[in-house]
């Protein structure tokens, strides 16, 4: 069970980082 918690925590950190990255990308005006 401890391993599952570690995996979930890692996935949560990855999702958090991804959401922050995508938020920055969406905030940036498109230059295309």
Secondary structure, 3 states (H helix, E strand, C coil): CHHHHHHHHHHHHHHHHHHHHHHHHHHCCCCC
